[in-house]
Amino acid sequence: MKRLEQAGYPYIPGSHGILLERSGNGVSRIKTGSGDDVSYAVEPDLIEIKHGVLGPQMIAVVLPGFEVGFSLKTVRDNIRHPDMFAGRFVSFALRNFELAGFDIQSMVGHWSPGSVNYKQFIDTFEATHDLGKAARSTWTGKTAEKNGFGVVDKNSVVWHPGKDVTVLFDRTQA
């Protein structure tokens, strides 16, 4: 990836956001709009922003088979980080991976018991008994759909009650 495109990610100096434009690949530290110091790594198939070792983080990675996976943790101790916008980061990362030449076909969702997505999945599944509807009802499902990955069939969901859920959201065919 030669240069990232800001692609709608917010940045207001002295307030919030992250200026994600930079030249070349590698790891660096940058100041956010709120003044925090975060580490920032960019490779053609990886974009990573971390606030400390255990702090909030946003990671996007291209997986084999042109799937993309995300690890989005923007809240710590019930406080949302003022510079990390998970939905905007997803759109930003997808756009930049495509600009780097990746033909992304699927988004992967992976949720563990106790997570917000897992609870949303379980609540909808218990009400509908429809795995696809349950997957699409989550924050990840809604974000995937907004970005053109709205197709979930019965073979796209791997879940055994009480265990993690993994979902493959496929690109919507126009």
C-alpha positions in Angstrom: 0.0 0.0 0.0 1.7 3.2 -1.1 -0.6 5.7 0.5 -3.7 5.3 2.6 -6.8 7.2 1.7 -8.5 8.9 4.7 -11.8 7.5 3.2 -14.2 9.4 5.5 -12.4 8.6 8.8 -12.9 11.6 11.0 -10.1 13.8 12.3 -10.5 17.1 14.0 -7.3 18.4 15.8 -7.9 19.2 19.4 -11.1 17.2 19.5 -11.2 13.6 18.1 -10.3 11.2 15.4 -7.1 9.9 13.8 -5.3 11.3 10.7 -4.8 8.0 8.9 -3.1 9.4 5.8 0.6 8.5 5.6 3.1 7.4 3.1 4.6 4.0 2.9 4.3 0.9 5.1 5.6 0.3 8.6 5.0 1.0 12.2 4.9 4.5 13.8 3.4 6.4 16.7 1.0 9.2 15.9 -1.0 11.8 17.9 -4.8 11.5 17.6 -7.2 14.4 17.4 -7.8 14.2 21.2 -4.0 14.3 21.8 -3.5 10.6 22.7 -0.5 8.8 21.4 -1.3 5.6 19.5 0.8 3.0 17.6 -0.1 2.6 14.0 1.0 -0.2 11.6 0.3 -0.4 7.9 1.1 -3.2 5.5 -0.7 -4.1 2.3 -2.8 -6.7 4.1 -2.9 -5.2 7.6 -4.0 -1.9 9.3 -3.6 -1.7 13.0 -4.2 1.1 15.5 -3.5 0.4 19.2 -3.6 2.5 22.4 -1.2 0.7 24.7 -0.9 -3.0 25.2 -4.3 -3.6 26.8 -6.1 -0.5 25.6 -8.5 0.1 22.8 -7.5 -1.2 19.4 -8.7 -1.5 15.8 -7.2 -4.1 13.6 -8.1 -5.1 10.0 -6.4 -8.0 8.2 -6.8 -9.7 4.8 -7.1 -13.4 5.3 -6.5 -16.3 2.8 -9.3 -16.5 0.3 -9.8 -12.7 0.2 -11.7 -12.6 3.4 -11.2 -9.7 5.8 -11.3 -10.0 9.6 -11.5 -7.3 12.2 -10.7 -7.0 15.9 -12.4 -3.8 17.2 -12.1 -2.9 20.8 -12.9 0.8 21.2 -14.1 0.7 24.9 -12.1 0.2 28.0 -13.5 0.4 31.5 -16.9 1.4 30.0 -15.4 4.5 28.3 -15.3 4.7 24.5 -12.0 6.0 23.2 -12.6 9.5 21.7 -10.6 8.8 18.5 -11.7 5.3 17.6 -14.8 4.9 15.4 -15.2 1.2 14.6 -17.8 1.5 11.9 -15.8 4.2 10.1 -12.6 2.1 10.5 -14.2 -0.9 8.8 -15.2 1.2 5.8 -11.8 2.8 5.7 -9.9 -0.5 5.9 -12.1 -2.1 3.2 -11.5 0.8 0.9 -7.8 0.8 1.4 -7.5 -3.0 0.9 -9.3 -2.7 -2.4 -7.0 0.2 -3.4 -4.1 -2.1 -2.6 -5.5 -4.6 -5.1 -7.3 -7.1 -2.9 -10.7 -8.3 -4.2 -12.3 -8.8 -0.8 -15.2 -11.3 -1.1 -16.2 -11.9 2.6 -16.1 -10.4 6.0 -15.5 -12.7 9.0 -17.3 -12.1 12.3 -16.2 -14.0 15.4 -17.9 -13.5 18.7 -17.3 -15.0 22.1 -19.9 -15.5 24.9 -20.1 -12.2 26.9 -19.5 -9.9 23.9 -22.2 -7.5 22.7 -22.3 -9.2 19.2 -22.8 -12.6 20.9 -25.7 -11.4 23.0 -27.4 -9.8 20.0 -26.9 -13.0 18.0 -28.3 -15.2 20.8 -31.3 -12.9 21.5 -32.3 -12.8 17.8 -31.7 -16.6 17.3 -33.9 -17.4 20.4 -36.7 -15.2 18.9 -36.5 -16.4 15.3 -34.5 -19.7 15.2 -32.9 -18.3 12.0 -29.1 -18.3 12.1 -28.8 -15.9 9.2 -31.2 -13.4 10.7 -29.4 -13.7 14.0 -26.0 -13.0 12.4 -27.3 -10.0 10.4 -28.9 -8.6 13.6 -25.5 -7.9 15.3 -23.5 -4.8 15.1 -21.0 -6.6 12.8 -23.9 -7.9 10.6 -25.3 -4.4 10.2 -21.8 -3.0 9.5 -21.1 -5.8 7.0 -24.3 -5.1 5.2 -23.6 -1.3 5.0 -20.3 -2.2 3.3 -21.8 -4.6 0.8 -21.4 -7.9 2.6 -25.0 -8.8 3.5 -25.3 -12.4 2.4 -25.4 -15.1 5.1 -26.6 -18.6 4.3 -27.0 -21.6 6.7 -23.5 -22.8 5.8 -22.0 -19.4 6.7 -22.6 -19.7 10.4 -20.6 -22.0 12.7 -22.0 -22.1 16.2 -22.5 -24.7 18.9 -24.7 -23.4 21.8 -22.5 -21.9 24.6 -19.5 -21.7 22.3 -18.1 -19.0 20.0 -19.9 -18.0 16.9 -18.1 -17.5 13.5 -19.9 -16.0 10.6 -18.9 -15.4 7.0 -20.7 -12.4 5.5 -20.4 -12.7 1.7 -20.4 -9.8 -0.8 -23.8 -8.9 -2.0 -24.2 -9.6 -5.7 -25.5 -6.7 -7.6 
